[in-house]
Amino acid sequence: MRQTTRPPGRIATTATGPRATGRHRAARIALTTAITALPLTTVLTVGSAAPLAPPLGACTGPDCPATWPEPNNDPITHRDASINVFVGGNYDATGRTAEAEGKIVVLGNLDVNKDGGGLFNMSVVGVGSHVVPPDGSDFVTVGGNVTAEAGNRMVVGGPDAFGNLRYAGSKTGDVIVAPTGQAIQDPNATTQYQDALPQIETVSACVGKAVQTGTVVIDPSQATLTGDGVSTKQVFNVAQNLASPTGGQIGLVFENIPVGATVVVNMLGDDQLINTYTGTGQEGDQATELRPKLMYNFPTATKAEITGSAQFQGSVMTGNPDSTITLSQPGINGRIYLAGNLLQTSSGGGYELHSYPFDGDLPDCSATPGPTPAPATGSPTPAAPSPTSPASTAAATATPASASTTATDPATASPSAGGTTPSAADPSPTGDQAGGDQAGSDGDGSGELPHTGMDGSSLVFGLVGLALIGLGGAVAVVAARGRRRRD
């Protein structure tokens, strides 16, 4: 076998060596191309989603339901450690309002002062999703005082779900914590939730700047919000009320919304009203189908109200800490995230806040232009390009969502302390029960919010990036072979 002389430090090659060297060179070029393209790939495949950080957002904990139940009064079988109602200011329950379900955090004062007095249930309700916080956790947490005015009775928990009332200030009036939950006076009650307030303020302001992707047309009987049929985040910016010219009820109809898209309705104004009969909470209702990813956002309002005769579907967010929002629908089925104050009230009975999660990915609009308000009543505005939708004309052929439906459902559910089937309770804490006080601290059972993944447009761009990498490698191989032929 012929030996090959070589300079010091070089590896000898055999008769097949030149081909191997060419392949190695091509491989190095392809690898260099891939490494150089990595930053581009990273940019293209990082989702532009902004999921809410824990303890806000989706359901957390080991007992979340696979399918969220419609409003019911069945025995409790599922738990949710995430906050369902967050109030950065004060929470006042007045009128004939009845209940608030799920985990509740109030940084200010909590006051129940119903017309004529009566019962107000918290965390566990008569009719709702019946998905409640984990047993033994803090069901209601208050950073100020807790007051049940004369003639009123506040009950935390129920016969088949028990948890604590933790409060930093005083407790006055007929405030009952169902066994074996406890009323715990703790000056640091809300310390662990202080970061949630600036998160809500920041997210609300940011989402309020998102460029709209559709059009809004409001006539005396209906508001029609038409999406672009493509974007994974459908944004509608509304500068007027979602109500009739006289402030009366109208229908809310969503059209051309892709399946699974997050839908944001930005209410852009200082004093705004939503008055609607749309929403039932029942299967087949369009608003119910959109609910898990539907958010009504009031980024700057100092005053706002959601009223009507429906089981209102979707979550609600306010970003102004000086704001007060009034909720007076028979039912609100979604998360309530308020930087300011909450007034829950009604002129009838059975008005309730129900525990339903927000699973959407809100727009990450930190680099987008300011908001584009919707047109004047009855006049459409052309859709603005979505900052997150794929720039593909083929995508315009996507099948739009089915036509919307509206329904009237004046709920009349009467308040109740909960179901009747006892649950497998955790070992009960030590200390006073049924309204007794105990100093100390207790974990709230909050879990990690799972990331809901990158959106479809990011996936498309990511695949494009990978294709570019493959193309670069192929070009390098062809170039290497050409050089070998010339050699």
C-alpha positions as CSV (number, residue, x, y, z in Angstrom):
1,M,0.0,0.0,0.0
2,R,1.4,3.4,-1.0
3,Q,2.3,5.7,1.8
4,T,1.5,9.4,1.7
5,T,3.9,12.0,3.0
6,R,2.2,14.8,4.8
7,P,3.2,18.0,6.5
8,P,3.5,17.8,10.3
9,G,0.2,18.1,12.1
10,R,-1.9,17.0,9.1
11,I,-3.9,13.8,9.0
12,A,-3.0,11.3,6.2
13,T,-5.5,10.6,3.5
14,T,-6.0,7.4,1.5
15,A,-7.1,7.1,-2.1
16,T,-10.7,7.9,-0.9
17,G,-9.6,10.8,1.2
18,P,-10.4,13.7,-1.3
19,R,-14.0,12.6,-1.4
20,A,-14.1,12.5,2.4
21,T,-12.4,15.8,2.6
22,G,-15.0,17.3,0.2
23,R,-17.8,15.8,2.3
24,H,-16.3,17.1,5.5
25,R,-15.9,20.6,4.0
26,A,-19.5,20.6,2.8
27,A,-20.7,19.3,6.2
28,R,-18.7,22.1,7.9
29,I,-20.3,24.7,5.6
30,A,-23.8,23.3,6.2
31,L,-23.1,23.3,9.9
32,T,-21.9,26.9,9.8
33,T,-24.9,27.9,7.8
34,A,-27.2,26.3,10.4
35,I,-25.4,27.9,13.3
36,T,-25.5,31.3,11.6
37,A,-29.2,30.9,11.0
38,L,-30.0,29.9,14.6
39,P,-30.7,33.5,15.8
40,L,-33.1,33.9,12.9
41,T,-34.8,30.6,13.7
42,T,-35.0,31.7,17.3
43,V,-36.7,35.0,16.4
44,L,-39.1,33.3,14.1
45,T,-40.1,30.5,16.4
46,V,-40.5,32.4,19.6
47,G,-44.2,32.8,20.1
48,S,-45.6,36.3,20.3
49,A,-48.0,35.1,22.9
50,A,-48.2,36.7,26.4
51,P,-49.9,34.2,28.6
52,L,-50.9,35.4,32.0
53,A,-48.3,34.4,34.7
54,P,-49.4,32.5,37.7
55,P,-51.5,32.7,39.8
56,L,-53.6,34.3,37.1
57,G,-54.8,32.6,33.9
58,A,-55.6,29.0,33.3
59,C,-56.7,26.4,35.9
60,T,-53.8,25.0,38.0
61,G,-53.5,22.0,40.3
62,P,-53.9,18.2,39.8
63,D,-57.8,18.3,39.8
64,C,-58.6,20.6,36.9
65,P,-61.4,19.3,34.8
66,A,-60.6,18.1,31.3
67,T,-63.8,19.7,30.1
68,W,-65.1,22.7,32.0
69,P,-68.6,22.0,33.2
70,E,-71.6,24.1,32.3
71,P,-73.3,25.9,35.2
72,N,-74.7,23.3,37.5
73,N,-75.4,22.4,41.2
74,D,-73.8,19.0,41.1
75,P,-71.5,17.7,43.8
76,I,-68.0,19.3,43.7
77,T,-65.4,17.0,42.0
78,H,-62.8,19.4,40.6
79,R,-60.4,22.1,42.0
80,D,-58.7,25.1,40.7
81,A,-55.8,26.8,42.6
82,S,-55.7,29.9,40.3
83,I,-57.3,33.2,41.2
84,N,-60.8,33.6,39.7
85,V,-61.5,37.1,41.1
86,F,-58.7,39.6,41.7
87,V,-59.5,43.1,42.9
88,G,-56.7,45.6,43.3
89,G,-58.9,48.0,45.2
90,N,-62.1,47.5,47.2
91,Y,-64.8,44.9,46.6
92,D,-68.4,45.9,47.5
93,A,-71.3,43.5,47.2
94,T,-74.6,45.4,47.1
95,G,-78.2,45.2,45.7
96,R,-79.5,41.7,45.6
97,T,-76.3,40.1,44.3
98,A,-75.8,36.6,45.6
99,E,-72.4,34.8,45.1
100,A,-68.8,34.8,43.9
101,E,-67.2,31.5,43.0
102,G,-63.6,30.3,43.1
103,K,-60.4,31.7,44.6
104,I,-60.8,35.4,45.5
105,V,-58.1,37.9,46.3
106,V,-58.9,41.5,47.3
107,L,-56.0,43.9,48.1
108,G,-58.4,46.5,49.7
109,N,-61.5,46.0,51.8
110,L,-64.3,43.5,51.3
111,D,-67.8,44.7,52.2
112,V,-71.2,43.0,51.9
113,N,-74.1,45.4,52.2
114,K,-77.1,44.0,50.3
115,D,-80.4,45.7,50.0
116,G,-82.5,44.4,52.9
117,G,-79.6,42.2,54.0
118,G,-79.2,38.5,53.2
119,L,-76.8,35.8,52.4
120,F,-73.6,36.2,50.2
121,N,-71.7,33.1,49.4
122,M,-68.0,33.2,48.5
123,S,-65.8,30.6,46.7
124,V,-68.6,27.9,46.8
125,V,-71.9,28.8,45.2
126,G,-75.3,27.2,44.6
127,V,-75.1,27.2,40.7
128,G,-71.8,27.7,38.9
129,S,-69.0,25.7,37.4
130,H,-68.6,24.0,40.8
131,V,-64.8,24.1,40.3
132,V,-63.5,25.5,43.6
133,P,-60.1,26.0,45.3
134,P,-58.3,23.0,46.9
135,D,-59.5,22.0,50.3
136,G,-57.6,23.6,53.1
137,S,-56.2,26.5,51.0
138,D,-57.1,30.1,51.3
139,F,-60.4,30.5,49.5
140,V,-60.7,34.3,50.2
141,T,-57.8,36.6,50.9
142,V,-58.3,40.2,51.9
143,G,-55.6,42.9,52.4
144,G,-57.9,45.2,54.4
145,N,-61.1,44.8,56.4
146,V,-63.8,42.2,56.0
147,T,-67.3,43.5,56.9
148,A,-70.8,42.0,56.7
149,E,-73.1,44.9,57.4
150,A,-76.0,44.5,59.8
151,G,-78.6,42.1,58.4
152,N,-76.0,40.5,56.0
153,R,-74.3,37.2,56.3
154,M,-71.1,36.2,54.5
155,V,-70.3,32.5,54.1
156,V,-66.9,31.3,52.9
157,G,-66.9,27.6,51.7
158,G,-69.6,25.1,51.9
159,P,-70.5,21.6,53.1
160,D,-68.5,19.8,50.5
161,A,-65.5,22.2,50.2
162,F,-63.7,24.0,53.0
163,G,-61.0,26.7,53.0
164,N,-59.8,29.7,54.8
165,L,-60.6,33.4,55.0
166,R,-57.3,35.2,55.4
167,Y,-57.5,38.9,56.1
168,A,-55.0,41.6,57.2
169,G,-57.4,44.1,58.9
170,S,-60.5,43.6,61.0
171,K,-63.5,41.2,60.7
172,T,-66.9,42.7,61.5
173,G,-70.4,41.3,61.4
174,D,-71.8,37.9,60.6
175,V,-68.9,36.3,58.7
176,I,-68.9,32.5,58.7
177,V,-66.2,30.2,57.5
178,A,-67.6,26.7,56.8
179,P,-65.9,23.9,58.8
180,T,-63.1,23.0,58.7
181,G,-61.9,26.2,57.2
182,Q,-60.7,29.0,59.4
183,A,-60.8,32.8,59.6
184,I,-57.1,33.8,59.9
185,Q,-56.0,37.3,60.8
186,D,-52.7,37.8,59.1
187,P,-51.1,41.3,58.6
188,N,-49.2,39.8,55.6
189,A,-52.3,38.2,54.1
190,T,-51.9,39.6,50.6
191,T,-48.1,39.9,50.4
192,Q,-47.7,37.0,48.0
193,Y,-50.2,38.6,45.6
194,Q,-48.8,42.1,45.4
195,D,-47.0,41.2,42.1
196,A,-50.3,40.4,40.5
197,L,-51.5,44.0,40.5
198,P,-48.7,45.5,38.4
199,Q,-48.9,42.5,36.1
200,I,-52.6,43.2,35.5
201,E,-51.9,47.0,35.0
202,T,-49.0,46.2,32.5
203,V,-50.9,43.5,30.5
204,S,-54.1,45.5,30.3
205,A,-52.2,48.6,29.0
206,C,-50.2,46.6,26.6
207,V,-53.1,44.7,25.2
208,G,-55.0,47.9,24.8
209,K,-52.4,49.1,22.3
210,A,-52.8,46.1,20.0
211,V,-53.7,46.8,16.4
212,Q,-57.1,45.5,15.6
213,T,-57.5,42.6,13.2
214,G,-61.1,43.0,12.3
215,T,-64.1,45.4,12.1
216,V,-66.8,46.4,14.6
217,V,-70.3,47.5,13.4
218,I,-72.8,48.7,16.0
219,D,-76.4,49.2,15.2
220,P,-79.4,49.8,17.5
221,S,-80.0,46.1,18.1
222,Q,-76.6,44.4,17.6
223,A,-72.8,44.7,17.6
224,T,-71.1,42.6,15.0
225,L,-67.4,42.0,15.5
226,T,-65.9,40.4,12.3
227,G,-62.5,38.9,12.4
228,D,-60.0,38.4,9.6
229,G,-60.4,34.7,9.6
230,V,-56.7,34.1,9.9
231,S,-55.0,35.6,13.0
232,T,-54.6,33.5,16.1
233,K,-55.2,36.6,18.1
234,Q,-58.4,38.5,17.0
235,V,-58.3,42.1,18.4
236,F,-61.3,44.5,18.3
237,N,-60.9,48.1,19.5
238,V,-64.1,49.7,20.5
239,A,-64.3,53.4,21.3
240,Q,-68.0,53.6,22.1
241,N,-70.5,51.6,24.2
242,L,-71.6,48.1,23.3
243,A,-75.2,49.1,23.9
244,S,-78.1,50.7,22.0
245,P,-78.1,54.4,21.4
246,T,-80.3,54.8,24.6
247,G,-78.0,52.5,26.6
248,G,-80.3,49.4,26.2
249,Q,-79.4,45.8,25.6
250,I,-78.1,44.6,22.3
251,G,-76.8,41.3,20.9
252,L,-73.1,40.6,20.6
253,V,-72.2,38.6,17.4
254,F,-68.7,37.4,16.5
255,E,-68.0,36.4,12.9
256,N,-65.0,34.9,11.0
257,I,-63.2,33.9,14.1
258,P,-60.7,31.0,13.6
259,V,-61.3,28.0,15.8
260,G,-59.0,28.3,18.9
261,A,-58.2,31.9,18.4
262,T,-57.8,34.3,21.4
263,V,-60.3,37.1,21.1
264,V,-59.7,40.5,22.7
265,V,-62.3,43.2,22.9
266,N,-60.5,46.4,23.9
267,M,-63.0,48.9,25.4
268,L,-61.1,52.2,24.8
269,G,-62.7,55.0,26.7
270,D,-63.0,56.6,30.1
271,D,-66.6,55.7,30.9
272,Q,-67.9,52.6,29.0
273,L,-70.9,50.4,29.1
274,I,-71.6,46.8,27.8
275,N,-75.3,46.0,28.0
276,T,-76.2,42.7,26.4
277,Y,-78.6,39.7,26.4
278,T,-76.0,37.5,24.7
279,G,-74.7,34.4,26.5
280,T,-76.2,31.3,28.1
281,G,-73.3,29.3,29.3
282,Q,-74.8,26.3,27.6
283,E,-73.3,24.1,24.9
284,G,-73.9,25.3,21.3
285,D,-74.0,29.0,22.3
286,Q,-71.3,30.9,20.3
287,A,-70.3,33.1,23.3
288,T,-69.9,30.0,25.4
289,E,-67.7,28.4,22.8
290,L,-65.5,31.5,22.7
291,R,-65.4,32.0,26.5
292,P,-62.1,30.2,27.4
293,K,-60.1,32.6,25.1
294,L,-62.4,35.7,25.2
295,M,-61.2,38.8,27.1
296,Y,-62.9,42.1,27.5
297,N,-60.2,44.6,28.4
298,F,-60.7,48.2,29.8
299,P,-57.2,49.6,29.8
300,T,-57.8,53.2,30.8
301,A,-61.4,53.5,32.0
302,T,-62.1,55.1,35.3
303,K,-65.7,53.9,35.2
304,A,-67.3,50.9,33.4
305,E,-70.3,48.6,33.7
306,I,-71.3,45.2,32.3
307,T,-75.0,44.7,32.6
308,G,-78.0,43.0,30.9
309,S,-79.9,39.8,31.2
310,A,-77.4,37.2,30.2
311,Q,-74.9,34.7,31.5
312,F,-72.1,36.9,30.3
313,Q,-69.3,34.8,28.7
314,G,-65.6,35.8,28.9
315,S,-63.1,37.2,31.2
316,V,-62.8,40.9,32.2
317,M,-59.7,43.0,32.9
318,T,-59.2,46.6,33.9
319,G,-55.8,48.3,34.0
320,N,-56.5,51.6,35.8
321,P,-56.0,51.3,39.6
322,D,-58.3,54.3,40.1
323,S,-61.2,52.6,38.2
324,T,-64.4,51.1,39.4
325,I,-66.2,48.5,37.4
326,T,-69.8,47.5,38.1
327,L,-70.9,44.0,37.3
328,S,-74.6,43.5,37.3
329,Q,-75.3,40.6,34.9
330,P,-77.2,37.6,36.3
331,G,-73.9,35.7,35.8
332,I,-70.3,36.5,34.7
333,N,-68.7,33.3,33.5
334,G,-64.9,34.0,33.3
335,R,-62.0,35.4,35.3
336,I,-62.3,38.9,36.8
337,Y,-58.9,40.7,36.9
338,L,-59.3,44.3,38.1
339,A,-56.5,46.8,39.0
340,G,-59.1,49.0,40.7
341,N,-62.4,48.5,42.5
342,L,-65.3,46.1,42.0
343,L,-69.0,46.8,42.6
344,Q,-71.0,43.6,42.3
345,T,-74.7,44.5,42.4
346,S,-78.2,43.7,40.9
347,S,-81.8,44.8,41.0
348,G,-83.0,41.2,41.1
349,G,-81.8,38.0,42.7
350,G,-79.2,35.3,41.9
351,Y,-76.6,37.6,40.4
352,E,-73.3,35.7,40.5
353,L,-69.6,35.5,39.5
354,H,-68.7,32.0,38.3
355,S,-65.4,30.3,38.1
356,Y,-64.2,29.8,34.5
357,P,-60.6,30.0,33.3
358,F,-58.9,32.2,30.8
359,D,-56.8,29.9,28.5
360,G,-55.9,32.4,25.8
361,D,-52.6,33.9,24.8
362,L,-52.9,37.7,24.9
363,P,-51.1,39.8,22.3
364,D,-47.6,40.8,23.2
365,C,-48.0,44.3,21.9
366,S,-45.0,46.1,23.4
367,A,-43.6,47.0,20.0
368,T,-46.9,47.7,18.2
369,P,-48.4,51.1,17.4
370,G,-51.2,52.7,19.4
371,P,-54.8,51.5,19.3
372,T,-57.1,52.0,16.3
373,P,-60.6,52.7,17.6
374,A,-63.6,51.1,16.0
375,P,-65.7,53.3,13.7
376,A,-68.7,55.3,14.7
377,T,-72.0,53.4,15.1
378,G,-73.0,51.6,12.0
379,S,-69.8,52.2,10.0
380,P,-67.2,49.5,9.5
381,T,-63.4,50.1,9.7
382,P,-61.1,48.1,7.5
383,A,-59.1,45.5,9.3
384,A,-55.6,46.4,10.3
385,P,-52.9,43.9,9.5
386,S,-52.3,41.6,12.4
387,P,-48.8,41.8,13.8
388,T,-48.9,38.1,14.5
389,S,-50.7,36.5,11.5
390,P,-48.8,34.8,8.7
391,A,-48.2,37.0,5.6
392,S,-49.6,34.4,3.3
393,T,-52.3,34.9,0.8
394,A,-53.1,31.2,0.9
395,A,-54.1,31.6,4.5
396,A,-57.0,33.9,3.4
397,T,-58.8,30.8,2.3
398,A,-59.2,29.5,5.8
399,T,-62.7,28.5,6.7
400,P,-64.3,31.0,8.9
401,A,-66.1,30.1,12.1
402,S,-69.7,29.4,12.0
403,A,-72.3,32.1,12.1
404,S,-73.0,33.5,15.5
405,T,-76.0,33.0,17.7
406,T,-77.5,35.1,20.5
407,A,-79.8,34.2,23.2
408,T,-81.6,35.6,26.2
409,D,-81.2,33.9,29.5
410,P,-82.2,35.9,32.5
411,A,-80.8,33.7,35.2
412,T,-82.8,33.3,38.4
413,A,-80.6,30.9,40.3
414,S,-81.1,31.3,44.0
415,P,-78.1,31.4,46.3
416,S,-77.0,28.3,48.1
417,A,-74.2,27.3,50.3
418,G,-73.1,24.6,47.9
419,G,-73.7,20.9,47.1
420,T,-74.7,18.1,49.3
421,T,-72.1,15.4,48.8
422,P,-69.2,15.6,51.3
423,S,-65.8,15.6,49.7
424,A,-62.7,13.8,50.7
425,A,-61.3,16.6,52.8
426,D,-57.6,17.2,53.7
427,P,-56.7,17.0,57.3
428,S,-58.3,20.0,59.0
429,P,-56.0,22.8,60.2
430,T,-55.8,23.5,63.9
431,G,-57.5,26.6,65.3
432,D,-60.9,28.1,65.4
433,Q,-63.6,27.1,62.9
434,A,-66.7,28.8,61.6
435,G,-65.4,32.3,61.9
436,G,-62.8,32.0,64.6
437,D,-59.5,33.9,64.3
438,Q,-56.0,32.5,64.2
439,A,-52.7,34.3,63.5
440,G,-50.3,32.5,61.1
441,S,-49.9,31.7,57.5
442,D,-50.9,29.0,55.1
443,G,-50.1,28.1,51.5
444,D,-52.7,28.8,49.0
445,G,-52.1,25.8,46.8
446,S,-51.2,27.8,43.8
447,G,-49.6,25.9,41.0
448,E,-47.5,26.8,37.9
449,L,-49.3,28.2,35.0
450,P,-48.6,26.0,32.0
451,H,-47.4,27.8,28.9
452,T,-50.1,27.5,26.2
453,G,-47.6,27.2,23.4
454,M,-46.6,29.4,20.5
455,D,-49.3,30.6,18.1
456,G,-49.9,29.3,14.6
457,S,-48.1,32.2,12.9
458,S,-45.0,31.6,14.9
459,L,-45.1,28.0,13.9
460,V,-45.3,28.9,10.2
461,F,-42.4,31.3,10.5
462,G,-40.4,28.7,12.4
463,L,-41.0,26.2,9.6
464,V,-39.9,28.8,7.1
465,G,-36.7,29.4,9.1
466,L,-36.0,25.6,9.2
467,A,-36.5,25.4,5.5
468,L,-34.0,28.2,4.9
469,I,-31.5,26.3,7.0
470,G,-32.0,23.2,4.9
471,L,-31.7,25.2,1.7
472,G,-28.5,26.8,2.9
473,G,-27.0,23.4,3.6
474,A,-28.0,22.0,0.2
475,V,-26.5,25.0,-1.6
476,A,-23.3,24.4,0.3
477,V,-23.1,20.8,-0.7
478,V,-23.7,21.6,-4.4
479,A,-21.0,24.3,-4.2
480,A,-18.5,21.8,-2.7
481,R,-19.2,19.3,-5.4
482,G,-18.6,21.9,-8.0
483,R,-15.2,22.8,-6.5
484,R,-14.2,19.1,-6.5
485,R,-14.9,18.8,-10.2
486,R,-12.8,21.9,-10.9
487,D,-10.0,20.5,-8.8
